[in-house]
Amino acid sequence: MQLQQTIMKHYYNPLDLNAYFGEPEPPKLEAIFKRTKARFFKRTSSAVWHSPPRLGNLGH
């Protein structure tokens, strides 16, 4: 029964890992990805729009 109580305690009161290890630094993407291309910075849509949505497809 003690194991279950300990598990429940840690589940509802998790440790603050940042208090022990500090805030993690964000990754340096320039070091990970050596090449950069202009198209990487261009914001694009992932949707393909051939026509506007029809009223019947909007879920009304």
CORPEDA-V974605 format. One record per backbone hydrogen bond with DSSP energy under -0.5 kcal/mol. CO is the residue of the C=O (numbers start at 1). NH is the residue of the N-H. E is the energy in kcal/mol with one decimal. If there is no record, write none. Layout:
BEGIN
co->CO nh->NH e->E
co->CO nh->NH e->E
END
This chain:
BEGIN
co->1 nh->5 e->-2.0
co->2 nh->6 e->-2.3
co->3 nh->7 e->-2.6
co->4 nh->8 e->-2.4
co->5 nh->9 e->-2.4
co->6 nh->10 e->-2.4
co->7 nh->11 e->-2.0
co->8 nh->12 e->-2.4
co->9 nh->13 e->-1.9
co->15 nh->17 e->-1.2
co->16 nh->19 e->-1.2
co->16 nh->20 e->-0.8
co->17 nh->21 e->-2.9
co->18 nh->22 e->-1.9
co->27 nh->29 e->-1.1
co->28 nh->31 e->-1.1
co->28 nh->32 e->-1.3
co->29 nh->33 e->-3.2
co->32 nh->34 e->-0.8
co->37 nh->40 e->-1.5
co->37 nh->41 e->-0.5
co->38 nh->41 e->-1.2
co->38 nh->42 e->-0.6
co->47 nh->49 e->-0.6
co->48 nh->50 e->-0.7
co->54 nh->57 e->-1.4
co->55 nh->58 e->-1.1
co->55 nh->60 e->-0.6
co->56 nh->59 e->-0.5
END
